[in-house]
Amino acid sequence: MTGRSRHTAHMRIALSVTLAGALALAAPGAASAVMTPHAAPQTASTLISDPPAPVWTDVEVHDPSLITVDDEHYFFGSHLAAAKTTDFVQFDQVANHVTAANPLFENVHEDLADVFEWAETQTLWAPDVIQLADGRFYMYYNACKGDSPRSALGIAVADDIEGPYEDLGIILRSGHREGEEEFLVEGDAYDGRIHPNAVDPDIFFGDDGRLWMVYGSFSGGIYVLELDPETGFPFEGQGYGVHLTGGNHSRIEGPSMMFHPETGYYYLFTSFGGLDADSGYNMRVMRSESPTGPFVDSAGNDMREVKSDPTLPIFDDVTIEPYGAKIMGNYLFQRDVGARGPESVMARFRPATTPRLSTPKRGRCS
């Protein structure tokens, strides 16, 4: 029983007791029976007891995306982690760590060798998984060097949500260097101030059934690309896609798109700030009537213009701070003097990625 239903049950029982007492008082000759001098009053708390506290199971899924298949909810995250649950209380770890033993791929080191080579890393960042019309599951994986926007984003497909996934290849690269012109997506050279970092994909269907990918982290900002719903690949000729917000290495990342049928708007959720404990990570939202924008915040600001000041030191948070509707931020749980427990114990809450609860084929918030 949830807290809300438990509260409702208490209200109903209390109301039943009150009505029963009122009816008894109104009945002829019943007053002495109701007003027995030594009878203990009955309350809701004496009639029912609270259920036992839930027992949680721990799993590891950093930067999670969420997809629901039948009665199970699957989370996919960085470092090739995955978990599933039916009730959001008991979880099963499906996969974890980028190793040859990870069941999501036959051998991820071999299957994605060109991805790791380009990104100069041996791990993977936050993926997204969606089920397309052919019934198969498409994983949009990505890898990043970390200290630069040198990244690769690709697609793998599986008949079963739990894999194994077969690589279909890289669809976007970023962080190109001189001599790598054959891999350029657009322009004569990669410019990290205006071109996106090819990470953090979020795949979604628009209200008209068209398929999209919103992505990006820091660097040139957040972009959106239209995908072919038959293949999952981007339509040709789009380059990196349409710029939505950010740029000049502003710390905006982790985009997630949601269409709300009642308002007719697309809502773009992103994270602002740095991801370490003292860098003010927080979640903000903006909206538009189209997945390609323009997006505005609650004050009507055009979010395409929100980017760091190139004359200030890199990762300038001050310039972007006034924009976007903030919905959640950091919180440091303080210990009062004399509180029980070790003096060194403290806890921080840091909101980050925004997974949406979606149906498997439509990718729409429910």
C-alpha positions in Angstrom: 0.0 0.0 0.0 1.5 3.4 -1.0 1.7 6.3 1.5 -1.2 8.0 -0.3 -3.4 4.9 -0.2 -2.5 4.2 3.4 -3.4 7.8 4.3 -6.7 7.3 2.4 -7.4 4.1 4.3 -6.8 5.9 7.6 -9.2 8.6 6.7 -11.9 6.1 5.7 -11.5 4.1 8.9 -11.6 7.3 11.0 -14.7 8.4 9.1 -16.4 5.0 9.6 -15.7 5.1 13.4 -17.1 8.7 13.6 -20.3 7.8 11.7 -20.8 4.6 13.7 -20.6 6.6 16.9 -23.0 9.2 15.6 -25.5 6.6 14.6 -25.2 4.8 17.9 -25.8 8.1 19.8 -28.9 8.7 17.6 -30.4 5.3 18.3 -33.0 5.1 21.1 -31.6 3.7 24.3 -28.1 3.3 22.9 -26.5 6.2 24.6 -25.4 4.1 27.7 -23.9 1.5 25.4 -21.8 4.0 23.5 -20.7 6.0 26.5 -19.4 3.0 28.5 -17.2 4.7 31.2 -14.2 2.4 31.0 -14.2 1.6 27.2 -10.9 2.7 25.4 -11.6 4.9 22.4 -11.1 3.2 19.1 -8.9 5.1 16.6 -7.6 4.3 13.1 -4.1 3.4 14.5 -5.6 0.7 16.7 -7.5 -0.9 13.8 -4.7 -1.2 11.3 -0.9 -1.2 11.4 1.6 0.1 9.0 3.1 -2.3 6.5 6.7 -3.3 7.0 9.3 -1.1 5.5 10.3 -2.1 1.9 13.5 -4.0 1.5 15.5 -2.4 -1.3 18.1 -4.1 -3.5 21.1 -2.2 -4.8 22.3 -2.1 -8.4 24.7 0.1 -10.2 23.5 2.1 -13.2 25.1 5.6 -13.6 23.5 8.1 -16.0 20.4 5.9 -16.5 18.0 5.9 -19.4 14.7 4.1 -19.0 12.6 1.9 -21.3 9.6 -0.2 -20.3 9.0 -3.5 -22.0 5.8 -5.4 -21.0 5.8 -5.3 -17.2 9.5 -4.7 -16.7 11.4 -1.4 -16.6 15.0 -1.5 -17.9 17.7 1.0 -17.0 20.8 1.4 -19.2 23.7 3.5 -18.1 27.4 4.4 -18.4 30.1 1.7 -18.3 27.7 -0.7 -20.0 25.6 -1.1 -16.9 22.0 -2.3 -17.0 19.3 -3.3 -14.5 15.6 -4.2 -14.4 12.7 -4.0 -12.0 8.9 -4.5 -12.0 8.2 -2.4 -8.9 11.1 0.1 -8.5 12.0 -1.6 -5.2 13.5 -4.9 -6.1 16.1 -4.6 -8.9 18.2 -7.2 -10.8 21.6 -6.3 -12.2 21.5 -7.3 -15.9 25.1 -6.2 -16.8 27.9 -4.0 -15.5 31.4 -2.9 -16.6 33.0 -2.8 -20.0 34.5 -6.3 -20.1 34.4 -9.2 -22.5 32.1 -11.0 -20.0 29.4 -8.3 -20.3 26.3 -10.1 -21.7 25.1 -7.0 -23.7 27.7 -7.8 -26.4 29.4 -10.9 -27.5 32.7 -9.2 -26.8 32.4 -5.4 -26.5 36.2 -4.8 -26.8 36.2 -6.5 -30.2 32.7 -5.4 -31.4 33.4 -1.7 -30.6 37.1 -1.6 -31.2 36.9 1.4 -33.6 34.8 3.3 -31.1 37.4 2.9 -28.3 40.2 3.7 -30.7 38.6 7.0 -31.8 37.6 8.1 -28.3 40.9 6.9 -26.8 39.1 5.3 -23.9 38.1 1.8 -22.7 34.7 2.7 -21.3 31.3 3.8 -22.6 29.1 6.7 -21.5 25.3 7.0 -21.1 23.4 5.1 -23.9 19.8 5.1 -24.8 17.7 2.1 -26.0 14.5 2.2 -28.0 12.3 -0.4 -29.7 11.5 0.4 -33.4 8.7 -0.9 -35.6 10.6 -4.0 -36.6 10.4 -5.2 -32.9 14.1 -5.0 -32.4 15.9 -2.9 -29.8 18.3 -0.2 -30.9 21.1 0.9 -28.5 22.6 4.3 -29.1 26.0 3.9 -27.4 28.8 6.5 -27.0 32.3 6.8 -25.8 34.3 10.0 -24.9 37.9 10.7 -24.1 36.7 12.7 -21.1 39.1 15.6 -21.0 38.1 16.7 -24.5 35.1 16.3 -26.8 36.7 13.5 -28.8 33.8 11.1 -29.0 32.1 8.5 -31.1 28.3 7.7 -31.1 27.0 4.6 -32.8 24.1 2.1 -33.0 23.9 -1.6 -32.0 20.8 -3.8 -32.4 19.4 -6.8 -30.7 16.3 -9.0 -30.9 16.1 -9.2 -27.1 16.3 -6.2 -24.8 19.0 -7.9 -22.8 21.2 -8.6 -25.8 23.5 -9.6 -27.2 23.7 -6.4 -29.4 25.3 -6.4 -32.8 27.1 -3.3 -33.8 25.8 -1.4 -36.8 28.6 1.2 -36.8 29.4 4.8 -35.8 27.0 7.5 -36.9 28.7 10.6 -35.4 32.2 11.6 -34.4 33.5 14.7 -32.6 36.8 16.1 -31.6 38.5 15.7 -35.0 42.2 16.6 -35.3 44.2 17.7 -38.3 44.5 15.0 -40.9 41.1 13.4 -40.0 39.1 15.4 -42.5 37.5 12.2 -44.0 35.6 11.8 -40.8 34.3 15.4 -40.5 30.6 15.8 -40.1 30.3 19.4 -41.2 32.7 22.3 -42.0 36.4 22.3 -42.8 37.5 21.5 -39.2 35.9 20.6 -35.9 35.4 23.6 -33.6 34.5 22.6 -30.0 32.9 26.0 -29.4 30.2 25.5 -32.0 30.1 21.8 -32.8 28.6 19.4 -30.3 30.2 16.6 -28.3 28.8 13.4 -29.7 27.5 11.9 -26.4 24.4 11.7 -24.2 21.9 10.6 -26.9 18.1 10.5 -26.1 15.9 8.9 -28.8 12.3 9.9 -29.0 9.3 9.9 -31.3 7.6 13.2 -32.1 3.8 13.6 -31.9 3.7 13.1 -35.6 5.6 9.8 -35.5 8.9 11.1 -36.7 12.0 9.8 -34.9 14.6 12.1 -33.4 17.8 12.1 -31.4 18.7 14.9 -29.0 22.3 14.8 -27.8 25.3 16.8 -26.6 27.4 17.8 -23.6 29.3 21.0 -23.0 31.3 22.1 -26.1 29.0 23.5 -28.9 25.8 22.7 -26.9 22.7 20.5 -27.4 21.7 19.4 -30.9 18.8 17.4 -32.4 18.9 15.1 -35.5 16.1 13.4 -37.3 16.4 9.7 -37.7 15.0 7.2 -40.2 12.4 5.2 -38.2 13.0 2.2 -40.4 16.8 2.0 -39.8 17.4 4.2 -36.8 20.2 6.0 -38.7 20.2 9.8 -39.3 18.8 11.1 -42.6 21.7 12.3 -44.8 22.6 15.9 -45.2 21.9 17.1 -41.7 25.5 17.4 -40.4 25.3 17.6 -36.6 21.6 18.6 -36.8 19.9 21.7 -35.4 21.4 23.6 -32.5 19.0 24.0 -29.5 21.0 25.6 -26.7 24.5 26.0 -25.3 27.9 26.6 -26.8 31.3 28.0 -26.1 31.9 25.1 -23.8 29.0 26.0 -21.5 28.3 23.3 -19.0 24.9 22.1 -20.3 24.4 18.4 -20.9 22.4 15.2 -20.5 19.4 16.2 -22.7 16.0 14.4 -22.5 13.0 15.3 -24.6 9.3 14.8 -23.7 6.2 15.6 -25.6 3.1 16.5 -23.6 -0.1 15.9 -25.6 -2.2 18.1 -23.3 -0.1 21.2 -23.8 1.2 20.4 -27.3 4.7 21.3 -26.3 8.0 19.5 -26.4 9.9 19.8 -23.1 13.7 19.6 -23.1 15.3 18.7 -19.8 19.0 19.3 -19.4 21.7 19.5 -16.6 23.4 22.8 -15.9 26.7 23.2 -14.1 29.6 20.9 -13.1 29.1 17.3 -12.1 31.4 17.3 -9.0 29.9 17.9 -5.6 30.8 21.5 -5.3 29.9 22.6 -8.9 26.2 23.2 -8.6 24.8 20.5 -10.9 21.1 21.2 -11.4 18.3 20.3 -13.8 16.4 22.8 -16.0 13.7 22.7 -18.5 12.6 24.7 -21.6 9.8 24.1 -24.1 8.9 24.5 -27.8 6.1 23.6 -30.2 8.7 21.7 -32.3 11.5 19.3 -31.5 13.8 21.5 -33.5 12.9 24.6 -31.5 13.2 27.4 -30.9 13.0 26.5 -27.2 12.3 29.1 -24.6 12.4 29.2 -20.8 9.6 30.4 -18.5 10.7 34.0 -19.0 10.5 33.6 -22.8 14.3 33.7 -23.3 15.4 32.1 -26.6 17.6 29.2 -25.4 19.6 29.2 -28.6 21.3 32.3 -27.4 22.3 30.8 -24.0 26.0 30.0 -24.1 29.2 30.9 -22.2 31.1 34.1 -22.7 34.1 33.2 -24.8 36.1 36.1 -23.2 35.8 34.5 -19.8 37.6 31.4 -18.6 36.3 28.0 -19.9 33.3 26.5 -18.2 31.8 29.9 -17.5 28.6 29.1 -15.4 27.8 32.7 -14.5 26.7 33.7 -18.0 24.2 30.8 -18.4 23.0 30.8 -14.8 19.9 33.1 -15.3 18.4 30.9 -18.1 16.2 27.8 -18.1 13.5 26.9 -15.6 15.3 25.3 -12.7 13.4 22.3 -11.4 15.9 20.5 -9.1 19.3 21.3 -7.6 22.0 20.2 -5.2 21.4 19.7 -1.6 23.8 19.2 1.3 22.3 17.3 4.2 23.6 19.0 7.3 24.2 17.4 10.7 23.0 19.3 13.7 25.4 19.6 16.7 24.8 16.6 19.0 23.2 14.5 16.3 23.8 10.7 16.5 26.5 9.2 14.3 30.1 10.0 13.3 30.9 13.7 13.0 32.5 13.2 9.6 29.3 11.8 8.0 27.5 14.0 5.5 25.4 13.4 2.4 25.0 15.3 -0.8 22.1 15.0 -3.3 23.1 15.7 -6.9 20.5 15.5 -9.6 21.7 14.7 -13.1 20.3 12.8 -16.0 16.5 12.9 -16.6 15.2 9.4 -17.6 11.6 9.4 -18.7 9.1 6.6 -18.3 8.3 5.6 -21.9 6.4 3.0 -23.8 8.8 0.8 -25.8 7.7 1.8 -29.3 6.6 5.4 -28.9 9.4 6.7 -26.5 6.9 9.1 -25.0 6.5 10.1 -21.4 3.6 8.4 -19.8 
